């Protein structure tokens, strides 16, 4: 697990109404760490934010954390299946 994954989990749990529903997974895809954030469907709007500003800020934090620790990462927000 990377530090970028930990950053996403802490911030996402603080943003949502149902923090127990937050799940963060990490997988390697062609040398890039893909961090998937799963939230309750009712909290999806909170994570995305107005005009996508919140999710954009989360992606920026992932990029900065990954760059600081010398790896590539990207964030994807998903609804649980």
N, C-alpha and C positions, 0 to 999 in steps of 0.2 A: 504494500500500500504506500502511496506517495503522500507527500505533504499537501499537494493540491487537492487530493481527495478529502483529506481531513478539513481543509479550509472550506470546501463546498458543504460538507456535512454540518459543520458548526453554524455556518451562516444560514443554510437552508432551515435548520431546526429553529433558529431564532425568527425566521420570517413567517413560518406557517402557523396555522391554528391547530393542526394535528401533528406535532413533532414526532410522535411514535410511528407515523406512516412514512416518514422520510427514510429512503434507502439509497445508498450511494454505492455503485459498483465501479470497478476499474478493470479494463481489459487492454491488452496491447494489440494494436492493429497497424501492421507495417511500420513499426518503430515509433508510433504515436500512442500515448496513453489516452484512451477514450474513457472519460468519466461520465457515467450515466447517473442522472439524478431522477429518482422516482418519488413523486409526491401524490398525496390524496387528490383526486380530481377537483375537489372544491378549493384546493389551495394552489392550483395551477396558475390562476390569474395573479396571485400574490407573488409567485416566483418569477413570472414573466414581467409583471409590472406594466405601467402605462407606456405604450409604444415600445415595449421591450427593453426599457431602460434598466430594470433590475437584473434581468438575465444577461444583458450586455455587461453590466458591472461585474457580475459573477464570472463571466467568461474572461474579462480583463484580469481579475484576481487569479484565475487559473493560469492564464498566460504568464503573468508576472511571477507567480510561485514556481511554475515549471521552468521558466528561464533562469530564475535564481538557483534552482537545483540542477540545472543543465540537462533538461529533457524536454520533449515536446508533448503537449497535452491539448485536449479539446473537451468541451463540456456539451453534453446533450441532455435536454430535459424531456422526460417521458412520463406518461401515465402508466400506473401499474396494469398489467394485463389481466 
